[in-house]
Each structure stands twice: as structure tokens, then as C-alpha cells.
Amino acid sequence: MITKKLMTALFTIILLLILSGCTTNEKKENTSNGDWLVNYLPVHFLGNGTDDFWIDYPVDHTNSSESFSHLSWVNDSLQEGCMLFVVHKTGCESCQPQADRAIKLAENFKDHIVFHDLDITLGGTIEKRAYDSYLYDPDGPPGYIALTGIFTLINNNGNIEFGWHSWEQDVSYNEMEGWLKDGIYYWYQNSGEI
């Protein structure tokens, strides 16, 4: 009899704990779906400073304020979605952590972006694209690895243009994620105009 009462009490306590919220079934944010886009507000805007998306070379670049033509594979990628690339070399101790962060970011947002893993050691087209990517070096020569870039579509006074931002060497995952979310947001806002 006591065992039955003890079991009933134990069952009641467990049930109360579950229903009262002491345990949680809360889901973590799944960045690969588009739910976060519904009420998203970007934090990076069009400009020529270090905290902006650029349409020309940024203020710190040796060719500041000069316009240029984007690479054909960048143009093609932006027809499909916001684009992310990382230039690195497999086996490079200093650039591998940045490559790993960019690859993880690409995996987490794979439904919204086009990703180019430009590992120079692979040779061929990938190596050529990697070296060509230094067109997007944020401050001009010399170029350092890893080089990471995010590309999107930006509304510039009613004209839809390619906006981009890039970094050399290490960038934190959270910083890149913020930029990439902005890029995805802008791409969806403006892709109907291309």
C-alpha cells in the first residue's frame, strides 16, 4: 500500500515538474530555416566605411571610390542567392581556423546562400578563382589569407547593385554571421528586381 502511494506521489511530482516548466522543450534557433527573416532588421548598410556594404572600393582601399567590374562567377552566384567565399590553403595553420568558421557558417545557412570554398591547394578553376578573389581585398595589396567575402544585392537610391564586404585573416563567427544575415536579408528584399 505504501509503495503504491509512493509511486503515485512520485509520478505526480514528475508530471508537475514537466507541466510547470522546470524542464524545457525549447528549441534553439535554427538558422538554416527562414524564420529569423520575418522580423529581421539589418545592422550594416550601404557606405564606404569599414562597417558598411560597399559597391565600390572602401575608404581604406588603395583604389578607394573607384568602381570596378565584378567577376563573372560572382555575378552568376548572385543570381542564385547571397554569396559567401573563403580563400585559404589546406594545411595553413594561420588560415585554417577562418576557413573552418566560414565553412560552418555556410553549412548553417546553406538554404539561403551560394558558398565558394576556394582552397588554393586544389588547383585548377578553384585556384584561379581564389587568386582572382583578391580583387575584393578590403585594403588592396598585399593580399593575406584567409580572405573572406560576403556579397548581396543592395538598393542604392532605387538602383539594385552588388554590395559586398570582405576581410583578411581572422573574423569571429558571430561577426560574420551578422554580416551574412544582413546579406541574406538584402538579397531577399532586392532579388525580385534583377
C-alpha positions as CSV (number, residue, x, y, z in Angstrom):
1,M,0.0,0.0,0.0
2,I,2.8,2.4,0.9
3,T,4.7,1.5,-2.3
4,K,1.6,2.3,-4.3
5,K,1.2,5.7,-2.6
6,L,4.9,6.4,-3.0
7,M,4.7,5.6,-6.7
8,T,1.6,7.7,-7.2
9,A,3.3,10.6,-5.4
10,L,6.5,10.3,-7.4
11,F,4.5,10.1,-10.7
12,T,2.5,13.2,-9.7
13,I,5.7,15.2,-8.9
14,I,7.3,14.2,-12.2
15,L,4.2,15.2,-14.1
16,L,4.0,18.6,-12.2
17,L,7.7,19.3,-13.0
18,I,7.1,18.7,-16.7
19,L,4.0,20.8,-16.8
20,S,5.4,23.6,-14.7
21,G,8.3,24.3,-17.0
22,C,11.2,23.1,-14.8
23,T,12.2,21.1,-17.9
24,T,12.2,22.7,-21.3
25,N,11.4,21.7,-24.8
26,E,12.6,25.0,-26.1
27,K,14.2,24.8,-29.5
28,K,17.4,26.6,-30.3
29,E,17.3,29.0,-33.2
30,N,17.7,27.1,-36.4
31,T,19.5,29.5,-38.6
32,S,19.1,27.3,-41.7
33,N,15.3,28.0,-42.0
34,G,14.0,31.4,-42.8
35,D,12.0,32.1,-39.6
36,W,14.6,34.6,-38.4
37,L,14.0,36.7,-41.6
38,V,10.4,37.5,-40.7
39,N,11.2,40.4,-38.3
40,Y,14.8,40.8,-39.1
41,L,16.4,44.3,-39.2
42,P,19.9,44.7,-40.7
43,V,22.7,46.4,-38.9
44,H,25.0,47.0,-41.8
45,F,24.1,49.4,-44.6
46,L,25.5,50.8,-47.8
47,G,28.5,53.0,-47.5
48,N,32.3,53.1,-47.9
49,G,33.5,52.6,-44.3
50,T,34.7,49.6,-42.5
51,D,31.2,48.8,-41.1
52,D,29.4,49.0,-44.4
53,F,28.5,47.0,-47.5
54,W,30.4,48.5,-50.4
55,I,29.5,48.9,-54.1
56,D,32.9,50.5,-54.9
57,Y,36.3,50.0,-53.1
58,P,36.0,51.1,-49.5
59,V,37.7,54.2,-48.0
60,D,40.7,52.2,-46.7
61,H,41.5,50.6,-50.1
62,T,44.3,51.9,-52.3
63,N,41.8,52.4,-55.1
64,S,39.1,54.0,-52.8
65,S,35.9,55.1,-54.5
66,E,36.9,53.6,-57.9
67,S,34.3,51.4,-59.4
68,F,35.1,48.0,-61.0
69,S,33.5,45.1,-62.7
70,H,32.7,42.1,-60.6
71,L,34.0,38.6,-61.5
72,S,31.7,36.6,-63.7
73,W,31.3,33.8,-61.2
74,V,30.3,36.4,-58.5
75,N,27.7,37.7,-60.9
76,D,26.4,34.2,-61.6
77,S,26.3,33.3,-57.9
78,L,24.3,36.5,-57.0
79,Q,21.6,35.3,-59.4
80,E,21.0,32.4,-57.1
81,G,21.4,33.9,-53.6
82,C,23.6,35.8,-51.2
83,M,27.2,34.7,-51.7
84,L,30.0,33.8,-49.3
85,F,33.5,32.8,-50.2
86,V,36.7,32.0,-48.3
87,V,40.2,31.8,-49.8
88,H,42.6,29.5,-47.9
89,K,45.1,26.8,-48.2
90,T,44.6,23.4,-46.7
91,G,47.4,22.8,-44.2
92,C,47.9,26.5,-43.5
93,E,47.8,26.8,-39.7
94,S,47.0,30.5,-39.6
95,C,44.2,30.5,-42.2
96,Q,42.5,27.1,-41.4
97,P,40.5,28.4,-38.4
98,Q,39.0,31.2,-40.5
99,A,38.2,28.7,-43.3
100,D,36.6,26.4,-40.8
101,R,34.4,29.2,-39.4
102,A,33.3,30.2,-42.9
103,I,32.6,26.6,-43.9
104,K,30.5,26.1,-40.7
105,L,28.6,29.4,-41.4
106,A,27.9,28.2,-44.9
107,E,26.6,24.9,-43.7
108,N,24.3,26.7,-41.2
109,F,22.8,29.0,-43.9
110,K,23.0,26.6,-46.8
111,D,19.4,27.1,-47.8
112,H,20.0,30.8,-48.3
113,I,23.4,31.3,-49.8
114,V,25.8,30.3,-52.5
115,F,29.2,29.2,-51.0
116,H,32.6,29.0,-52.6
117,D,35.3,27.2,-50.7
118,L,38.3,28.5,-52.5
119,D,41.1,26.2,-51.3
120,I,44.1,27.2,-53.3
121,T,45.7,23.8,-52.9
122,L,43.0,22.2,-55.1
123,G,44.4,23.9,-58.2
124,G,42.5,24.5,-61.5
125,T,39.4,26.7,-61.6
126,I,39.3,26.9,-57.8
127,E,42.8,28.2,-57.5
128,K,42.2,30.7,-60.3
129,R,39.0,31.9,-58.5
130,A,40.9,32.2,-55.3
131,Y,43.6,34.4,-56.7
132,D,41.1,36.4,-58.7
133,S,39.2,37.0,-55.4
134,Y,41.9,39.4,-54.3
135,L,40.0,41.9,-56.4
136,Y,37.9,42.1,-53.2
137,D,40.8,42.6,-50.8
138,P,39.4,45.3,-48.4
139,D,42.6,47.4,-48.3
140,G,44.4,46.4,-51.5
141,P,47.8,44.6,-51.9
142,P,49.4,42.8,-50.5
143,G,46.8,40.0,-50.1
144,Y,46.7,37.9,-47.0
145,I,44.9,34.6,-46.3
146,A,42.3,33.8,-45.3
147,L,40.3,36.2,-47.4
148,T,36.5,36.1,-46.8
149,G,33.8,37.9,-48.7
150,I,30.0,38.3,-48.5
151,F,28.0,39.6,-51.5
152,T,24.4,40.6,-51.7
153,L,22.0,42.9,-53.7
154,I,21.8,46.4,-52.3
155,N,19.3,49.1,-53.2
156,N,21.3,52.2,-54.0
157,N,18.8,55.1,-54.4
158,G,16.4,52.9,-56.4
159,N,19.1,51.0,-58.4
160,I,19.9,47.4,-57.4
161,E,23.6,46.9,-57.2
162,F,26.0,44.3,-55.9
163,G,27.0,45.1,-52.4
164,W,30.0,43.3,-50.7
165,H,32.1,43.2,-47.7
166,S,35.4,41.4,-47.1
167,W,38.1,40.7,-44.5
168,E,41.6,39.3,-44.5
169,Q,42.7,36.8,-41.9
170,D,40.5,36.1,-38.8
171,V,36.9,37.2,-38.2
172,S,34.8,35.9,-35.4
173,Y,31.9,33.6,-36.3
174,N,29.4,35.9,-34.7
175,E,30.6,38.9,-36.6
176,M,30.4,37.0,-39.9
177,E,27.0,35.6,-39.0
178,G,25.7,39.1,-38.5
179,W,27.0,40.3,-41.9
180,L,25.7,37.1,-43.6
181,K,22.2,37.6,-42.1
182,D,22.2,41.1,-43.4
183,G,23.3,39.9,-46.8
184,I,20.6,37.3,-46.9
185,Y,18.0,39.8,-45.8
186,Y,19.1,42.3,-48.5
187,W,19.2,39.6,-51.2
188,Y,15.7,38.6,-50.5
189,Q,14.5,42.2,-50.4
190,N,16.1,43.0,-53.7
191,S,16.3,39.8,-55.8
192,G,12.9,40.4,-57.4
193,E,14.5,43.5,-59.1
194,I,17.2,41.7,-61.0
